[in-house]
Amino acid sequence: MEVAARKKSLVCLAADRNTMSGLFELIELVGPYVAALKTHVDLVEDWNKEIWEEFCDAANNADLLIFEDRKFADIGKISRNQMAGIYDIRSWADLVTSHLISGPDVVDGLQTGWSDVNRDGGVLLLAQMSSRGNLLTPEYTERVVSEGRKHAGVFGFIGNGSRPSEITDLRKMVGDEKMIWTPGVNLQTGDGEMGQRYGDPRSAIISGSDCIIVGSGIHQSENPIEAAKKYASASWNALLEREL
């Protein structure tokens, strides 16, 4: 929220590019208008350690949190090891996503991974998803929130940005101590590719989201800079409206 307040933007950019040049381009174009970058490091075809370090430096210089959307789901010991490995996620990611299907030990493993390199980070638990036919039932959501609220390593939850009513319900469960981040948000609402659904950014924030995760609405726009400005303005103004 400190970054969001500096930039007057509650936007996390889903940086869905599969080349390093594409990722650098996104930072250069829209870095001033977004608060975080959501990455999938294992999708980058020309990845190597040295150029990734340059990318992380560029993101930090642009005042961007780096959010690796890894969706961890294994036992604690394996999750700790996965934070290391070839990509060494623990050394550069500020935030990661995780399922809770294996139990709360997964969060302990992730936090231990950061501790191994003397860093701090936060975990977003998937409480809801915006994709059609997902298996995250209301009962599962309640269990995830119940466990996550008790864990200091969990700073928030992923909600369904395509359905404001579900965000409202999630906010009631979560309370005010943890954040809610929502994918499935686009100024052009409706169905997207392969079962993705989109909701309105203002509605998501008003309903209780603290950060909208936007991908194609920005990086596939004819003018990504103007698109990023629009999402930033919509999200920030909605937050001010919500807080009145």
N, C-alpha and C positions, 0 to 999 in steps of 0.2 A: 504493500500500500504506500510505502514511502516513494517507491519508483513511480507508482501510478499518480500520486499527488504531484510529483515533480513534472510529469509529462501530461497531466490531465487526460489520462487515457487508461481505461480498464481493459485494454486489448492485449491478448496474447496471440502472436502470429504463428499459425501452424506452418512452419517453414518447410513445406513439402516439396523440396527440390532434391534431385538425386545427384547433383554435381556440386563441388565446392564453389565453383564460379557462380552458380545460381544462388547459393547461400550467401556469399559475399555481396552479391547484387541486392538481395533483399535487405540486408543490414544497411547498405548505402542508401537505398531508396526510401525505406519506411522506418528505419531505426528511431527517428525522433518522435514517431507517433504511436509506438507500441511499447508496452512495458516488459514483455517477455517474448522469447522465441521458443516454440515447441519443436523439438527435433526428433528425428528417427535416425540415429547415427548409423545403424546397420543398413540403411537404404542408400547411403552415399557411395556411388560406384567408384569414385576416384579418391576415397578416403585414405589418408595416411596420418600418422601421429603428428608430424611437423606442421602440416597445413591445417590440421584441426586445432592445434594450439594457436595458430595465427587467427583462426576464425573465432575462437573463444576470447582472445585478446580484443578483437574487433567488437565483439558483442559487449564485453565489459566496458570498453571505451565509449560505446554508444548507450551506456546505462541500461543494459538489457539483462534480465535474469535468463539463465539458460535452463530450459525445462525439457528433460529427456523423457519422452513418452514411451518408456520401455514396457510398461504394464507387467511388472514382476509378479510372479504368482507361485514361486516355489517355497520350500522350507527355508528357515532362517539361514542355515549354513550355506546353502547353495546361493541364496540371494546375496549374501555377503561376497561370495566368490564372483558372482556375476557383476557386481559393482566394480570389480577389478578386471581381470581378463584383458583381451587385446584392446578394447576400447577404453578401459580405465575410467569408467563413468564417474566414479567417486571423486576423481581429481578435477572435474570441470562442471558437472551438473549441479545446479543449485536446488533443483526440484526433480522428482521422478514420480511416475504413477505406479500404482500397484493394485492388483486384486487382493482380496482377503480370503480367497477360497481355501488357502492352505492354513489359515489361522494367523493370529497376531504376531507370531514369531517372524513372519516375513518382514515386518516393519523393524523389528530388532536387528535383523540381519542387514537391512539397508542402512540403518543408522550406524551400526558397527562398521560398515564399509566406509562411510564418511569419517568416522573416528579414526580409522586406521591411517588416514592421511591428514589428520588434524584439521578437518573441515567440518562445517555444519551444513545440513541440508534438510529439506522438508519433503514429506511424502503426501501425495494426493491419492486417497483411496477411491476406487471406482464404486460409487454408490448407485449410479444410474448410467445408462448409455442411450444415445440418440439413434442408434442403428435399428432398423426394422427387425423384429423377431428376436431381439437379444433375450437372454435368460435371467437377467437381473430382476427377479420378482420383488414386489413390495416387501415381502417378508425378509428376503435377503438384504434389501436396502436397509431395513430397520436394524438388522444384526450388524451390518457393516458400520452404520453410524454409532450404534451402541458401543462397539469395541473401539472404534476410532476416536470417539470423544474422550476416552480414558487414556489414550496414548499420547505422550508429549511429542513423539516423533511424527505424528500426523498433524499437519497444519490445515488440512481441508479435505474436501470431497469433490469428485467429479459428478456433476448433475446433468440432466437432460435439457439442453438449451432449446430444443425444438418444441418443448411442451411447458409453457409457463406454469401451468397448474401443478406439474410434478416438481418444479423448482420450489414453488410455494410450500408444498408438502415437505420437501426435503429441508427447507429452512426451518420449519417448525420442529423437525426432529433434531437438527444440528444445533439450534440455538445461535447465540451470537459469538461464541468463543472460537469457532473454526470457520474457515472460508469455504465458499462454493465456487468452483470454476466450471464453466459450461461450454462444451463444444456444441456443434449443431446449430450455429448461429449465422445468419446471413441477412443482409438487407433485402435480398430476393428470397422470400420464404417459399416453402414447399418441399417437394422431393428432389433429391440429387441422385448422383450415381450410386449404383450397387447398394440400395437400401438406406442411404443416408437421408436424413430429414433435416430441414432447417426452420428455425424460428427467428423472430424479430429481436434484434439486440436490445432495444429499449425495453421490451416486454420481459426479457431475461433478467435484466438488471433490476427493474421494478419488482419482479417476483422474488428477488433475493440473491441473484448471482453477484459475485464480487469480481469476476473476470470473465470476459467472453473470449473464447478461442475461435479465431477466424482464419480460414485458410484460403480457399478458392475465391472468396469474396474480395480478397485483396490481391493475392499474387497472380490470379488469372484475369484481373481487371485490365481494361485497356489503359487505365491510368492508375497504377498501384498507389502512387503518392496521394492522389485525391481520394481514392477509396479508403486508404488508411486514415486520412483526416476525418472522413465522414464517420467511420466506425469509432474513432477516438471521441469525437464530439458527441455522438449518440450515446455512448457508454457513460461518459463523464456527466453529461447533462441529466441522464437518467438517475445516476447515483445522487446528484444534488436534489433532484425531485423526490427521490425515495427518502432522503434524510430530512426533508422539510416537515 
